[in-house]
Amino acid sequence: MTIQQVFMIPLSLGMIGLGIRMVTQKQKRFFLGLAWLTIGIGCAVAVYNPSFLKGQDSASLVLRMRIVLGFLSALVLMITLEAVRRFAMEERYALLWVFTGVILFIFALYPDAVGWLAALTGMQYVSAITVVVFAFLLLVVFDFSLALSELRADQRRVCQHAAELELRITELEQIISRLSG
């Protein structure tokens, strides 16, 4: 047994257990529980059948990557739509996630689109997929940075307003104490 297997066995079992717990409790995170369950099962399969990860040729690697991309896109879309349905995510943020899921799904269905990108940039197929995923993650992080900046500005305005109200309360208390005393 290799050190990777020693590490991955409890990790995959933990993910499976977490996924089962989240799914059976039927809480808000049902689809996230399904995601944990699926990832845990995938890790368990990889631990017990390492030949699954080793392809005989590049065609099997591309097929497996397409399957993973298709699954990932479906997972992103399901979780996003469920979060919007339960009012846990605003539509503003959901649009970016839906767009990301659709793009991943397009790349999973039409690997020639990634091949076209790879030929255009002179990269290999795997590198092109990595660049696409990285670009979308950068867009997500940028969008979150904008939202965080907006929240910070709102927080500053609320703190200033609270300070003004506190000052007015103090002034009113002084006026009341002068009038009553």
N, C-alpha and C positions, 0 to 999 in steps of 0.2 A: 504494500500500500504506500503510495507516494504522499509527500507532505501536502500536495494540493488536495488529494482526496481526503486526508485527515481534516483539513480545513473546510472543505466544501460539504462534507456529510452533515455536520451539525448546522451549518449555515442553511443548507437546503431544507433540512428537517424543520428548522426554526421558521423559515419562510412559509413552508407548507402549513405548519401549525398556526402561524399568525393569519394566514389566508383563510384557513378553516374557521378559526375563531371569529374573524370579521364577517365571513359569509353567513355563519350560523346565527350570529347575533342580530342579523338583519338591521344593522345600524346604517347610518348615512353613508358609510364607506364600503358599501357592498361591492361596487366595481373595483375599488382599490383592493379589497380582499381577494377578488377573483384574480387580479393582477399578481398579488403576492403568491397566491396558490399556483398560478401558471408558471411564474418564474421559478418557484421552488421545485416544481415538478421538472422543469427544464434543467435546472441544476442537478437534480437527482439523476436524471437520464444521462447527463454528461458525466457524472461521477461513475455510474455503474456501466455505462457503455461509451468509453472514451473514443471508440472508433467512429462514433456518430460525429464527433468534432473534426476528425481527420478525413478529409476528402481524398478520393483517388485522383480527381482531376479538377480543373478550374470550373467546369460546368456544374459540378455538384456544389462547389463553394458558392457560385452565383445563385443557384437554386435555393440553397439554405439561407443566403442573405435576403433573397426575395421573400421567403417565407417569414423570416424574422421581421423584415420591414413591413410586410402586410399585417402581421400580428401586432406589431408596435403601433401602426397607424390605426388599426381597429380599436386597440386599447385606448389610445389617446382620444379618439372620437367618442367612444363609449363613456369614458370617465368625464370628459368635458360636457357632453350632453346631459349626463346624469347630474353633474354639479349645477348646471344651469337649471335643470328641471326642479331641483331641490332648493333653488335660490341660494346656493352656497358660492356661486361665482357670478360676477357681473358679466353682462353680454360683451362689454368692452374687452375684457380679458379672454373671454371664450372665443371671440372671433379669431384671435391670433392662434389659439390652440386648435381650433377647427381647421384653419388654414394650414397649419403645420401637419395635422393628421391627413388632410386631403393631399398635400404635396407628397408626404411619405407613401400614401396609398398609390398615387400616380407612379412614383418611382418603383414601387413593388410590382405594379401591373405592367408597366412599360420599362423594362430594364434598358431599352435602347435610349431612353431619355438620359439615363445616367451615362450610358456609353457615349452619347452625343456630347455630354458635358465633359467626360473624360477625354474625348478626342479634341474638343475645343481647347481645353486647358493643357493637354499633353500629360495628364495624370493616368494612373491605373484606375481600374474600376473601383476597387476598395477605397482608394484615396479620394476619389470623386464623391462616393457616398459619405465618407467622413467629412468632407468639406461641406456638403449640402446640410448634413445634420448639424454641424458646427455653426453654419450660417444661421440656421433657424434658431438654434439655442442662443446665439448672440442677439437675434431679434427679440426673443423672449426676455432675455436679461435686460436689454435696452428698454423694452416696454415696462418692465418691473421697476427699472430705475426712474423712469418718468413718473410712474404711479407713486413711488416712494418719495420723490421730490415734491409732488403735489400734496401728499399726506403731511410731509414735514412743514410745508407752507401753511396748511390748514391748522396744524398743531400750534405753530407760532401765533397765528391770528387768534386762536382760542385762548392761548396763554395770555396774550396782551389784553384781550377782552376781560378775562377773569381778573387780571391785575387791576384794570380800570374799575370793575365792579367792587373789588375788595377795597379800593381807595374810597369809592363813594360810600360804601358801608361804614368805613371808619369815620369819614366826615359826618355822616348822619348820626352815628353813635355819639360823636362829640357834641353835635348840636343838641341832641336829645338830653345828654347829661348836663349841658349848660342850662337848658330850659327847665329841667326838673330839679336842678340843684341850685 
